[in-house]
Amino acid sequence: MSIRNTRPRERDATADDALMALSLITVWSMRTGRSLRPVPVSELTAQELEDFWADDQMVAPDGASGVSRP
C-alpha cells in the first residue's frame, strides 16, 4: 500500500489562488463599478487596494465607521 501525498502541489494552489482572486476582483468590479490599474496586484499601492475594496455602506456620512460595536 502506497502513501499518497494529500497536500496539493504548490503549482495547483497558486493557480487556484489566482483564479479565486480574479473571480473576487471581477465580481467586486461589477458590483461597485470600480477598477484596478492593469498591473499585477503586487504592484498596486495599499491606498489603491483600500480604495478598491472599501465598502461605502460601512462608512457613515460623517466619516465614522458605520459598524456598530456592542
N, C-alpha and C positions, 0 to 999 in steps of 0.2 A: 504494500500500500504506500503510495507516494503522498507526501505532504505538499499541498499546493499553497503557494503564497497568496493570501487573500487580500493583501494590500493592493490597491490599484497602482498601475505603473504611473510614474511621475508624469510621463507624457500625456496619458489619458486624463489625469487630474487637471493638468494645465489646460487641456483642450476643453474640458468640462467647465472650468472656471471662466475661460474666455467666452464660451457660449452663454453662460449664465450672466456675465457682465454685459454682453451685447444685448441680451434679452431685457434685462432690467433697465439699461440706458435707453433702449428703443421705446419701451412702454412708458417710461417717465417722460421722455421727449414728446411722445404723442399726447399724454395727459396734460402736460404743462405748456407745450409749445416752446420749451427751452431747447437749446442745442449746445453741444460742446465743440470746441475747436477741433478740426480734423487732424489730431495728433495722437500718438499713443497716450493712454491715460496717465502713465508715469511722467509725462511732460506737462501735465496740467498743474496749475498752481493750486494751493489749498483754497484760495479765495474763489477760483473758478469752480472748483468742486462744491464748495459750500453754496455758492450762488445757484448752481445747477440743481443740487439735491434739496435745497431749502423748501420747506412746506409752508406756503403762505398762510395756511389755516392754523398753523401752530404759533403765529405771532399776532398779538393783539395790535389794534390800531396805534396805541401809544408806544409800540416797540417792545413792550414787555412780553415775556413768554406767555403764550395762551394756554400752556399746560397748567392745570390746577394741581396743587400739591396738598395732601392732607395735613 
